[in-house]
Amino acid sequence: MRDNGSVTPRAPIVRTVAGAAALLVTLTMCGSNGRPNGSGLPDCPEPKGIVSIGERIPTDCKFELLGGGTFSLASLAGKPALINFWAAWCTFCIDEMPAFQKVYASVKGRVAFVGANLLGVQGETRTVAKAFAKRTGVKYTLIYDEGAVLLGHFSAGAYLPVTVFVKANGVVADRKFGPFDEHNLREALRTHFGIRTT
C-alpha cells in the first residue's frame, strides 16, 4: 500500500496531541490479528499502511454493531458506501451526523452508510456512544471501531471526523478529513458515485 501524499486534511479538524497519543497507544496494544487485547471484536487485520485512493478496503473485517450483532465490511460489496468515523467527544461530529442522516434517508438505499465509533479512544464508552447516536437521530448502520483498528487503515493520526467513500467494487474513491454539511455531502455523492439526491 502507498501513502497518498496529496491528501491534505481540510480545516476545521479535530487533532489533539492527546488524541494522537490515544490512537497510537490503542493501535500498539493490538495483537497480530488487529484486535485490542482481551476483545473478541473487532476482527480485522492490523494495518500495514494507509489504504489510499484506488486501493481496496479490508473486506475481511468484522465489527460489533451498536444495537448488538456483528457487521462485516464484506457485506458492502455491490453497492457504493461511505464510512464515517466519529466519537462523542468530536464537536464537529455533533454537527455533521444529523446531516448524514438526512442525506442517508434521501438516497433510499442506493448508498450504504456506516458510522464507525472510536470505542475506547479518549474515554469513549458504549454508553456514551449510544446516547450520542440517539441524540443525533442517526438510523444508518453504526459499528464500534474498538481501539480505532479500522481507522488505522485510513489515517495515521487522530483526525475526526474522517469519511471514506468506497465504490461498489470495494475500491476507495476518496478520503476526506473534516466535517461535511448537507450540501457538500450531497455533492460528494454525486461526484464519487454519480448519485443525485433531493
Residue pairs with C-beta under 8 A, 6 or more apart in sequence:
1 48
1 49
1 50
1 51
1 52
1 55
2 49
2 50
2 52
2 55
3 49
3 50
3 52
3 156
4 50
4 52
4 53
4 175
7 52
7 53
7 175
7 177
9 15
9 159
9 177
9 178
10 176
10 177
10 178
11 178
12 92
12 178
12 179
13 159
13 160
13 177
13 178
14 90
14 91
14 92
14 158
14 159
14 160
14 161
15 157
15 158
15 159
16 158
18 122
19 121
19 122
19 158
19 160
20 157
20 158
22 121
22 122
22 158
23 121
23 148
23 151
23 152
23 157
23 158
26 36
26 120
26 121
26 147
26 148
27 47
27 147
27 148
27 149
27 152
29 36
29 37
29 147
30 36
30 37
30 46
30 147
30 149
31 37
31 46
32 46
33 43
33 44
33 45
33 46
34 42
34 43
34 44
34 45
34 46
34 47
34 149
35 41
35 42
35 43
35 44
35 147
35 149
36 42
36 120
36 146
36 147
36 149
39 146
39 147
41 62
41 63
41 64
41 70
41 144
41 146
42 61
42 62
42 63
42 64
42 144
42 145
42 146
42 147
42 149
42 150
43 61
43 62
43 63
44 58
44 60
44 61
44 62
44 63
44 149
44 150
44 153
45 58
45 60
45 61
46 149
46 152
47 149
47 152
47 153
50 153
50 154
50 155
50 156
51 57
51 58
51 153
51 154
51 172
52 172
52 175
53 172
53 173
53 174
53 175
54 171
54 172
55 171
55 172
56 170
56 171
56 172
57 73
57 76
57 83
57 153
57 164
57 166
57 170
57 171
57 172
58 73
58 150
58 153
59 72
59 73
59 74
59 76
59 77
59 170
60 73
60 74
61 72
61 73
61 149
61 150
62 70
62 71
62 72
62 73
63 70
63 71
63 72
63 73
63 116
63 143
63 144
63 145
63 146
63 150
64 70
64 71
64 143
64 144
64 146
65 71
65 141
65 142
65 143
65 144
66 117
66 126
66 129
66 130
66 133
66 142
66 143
66 144
67 142
71 114
71 141
71 143
76 112
76 114
76 166
76 170
77 168
77 169
77 170
78 168
79 110
79 111
79 112
79 168
80 110
80 111
80 112
80 165
80 166
80 167
80 168
80 173
80 192
80 193
80 195
81 111
81 112
81 113
81 114
81 165
81 166
82 111
82 112
82 113
82 114
82 163
82 164
82 165
82 166
82 189
83 114
83 115
83 116
83 150
83 163
83 164
83 166
84 96
84 97
84 100
84 113
84 114
84 115
84 116
84 161
84 162
84 163
84 164
85 116
85 118
85 145
85 148
85 150
85 151
85 154
85 155
85 160
85 161
85 162
85 163
86 93
86 97
86 115
86 116
86 117
86 118
86 160
86 161
87 93
87 117
87 118
87 121
87 122
87 124
87 129
87 160
88 124
88 128
88 129
88 131
88 132
89 122
89 123
89 124
90 160
90 161
92 160
92 161
92 178
92 179
93 160
93 161
93 179
94 132
94 136
95 179
95 181
96 161
96 179
96 180
96 181
96 185
97 115
97 133
97 136
97 138
98 136
98 137
98 138
99 180
99 181
99 182
99 185
100 113
100 115
100 138
100 140
100 180
100 185
101 136
101 137
101 138
101 139
101 140
102 182
103 182
103 185
103 186
103 189
103 197
104 111
104 113
104 139
104 140
105 139
106 197
106 198
107 189
107 195
107 197
110 193
110 195
111 189
111 193
111 195
112 141
113 140
113 141
114 140
114 141
114 142
114 143
115 133
115 138
115 140
115 141
115 142
115 143
116 142
116 143
116 144
116 145
116 150
116 151
117 124
117 129
117 133
117 142
117 143
117 144
117 145
118 124
118 145
118 148
118 151
118 160
119 125
119 126
119 129
119 144
119 145
119 146
119 147
120 146
120 147
120 148
121 147
121 148
121 158
126 144
129 142
129 144
133 142
145 151
148 158
151 162
154 162
154 164
154 172
154 175
155 162
155 175
155 177
159 177
159 178
161 177
161 178
161 179
161 180
162 175
162 176
162 177
163 175
163 176
163 180
163 188
164 172
164 174
164 175
165 172
165 173
165 174
165 175
165 176
165 188
165 192
165 193
166 172
166 173
167 173
167 192
167 193
173 192
173 193
174 188
174 192
176 188
180 188
186 196
186 197
189 195
189 196
189 197
190 196
190 197
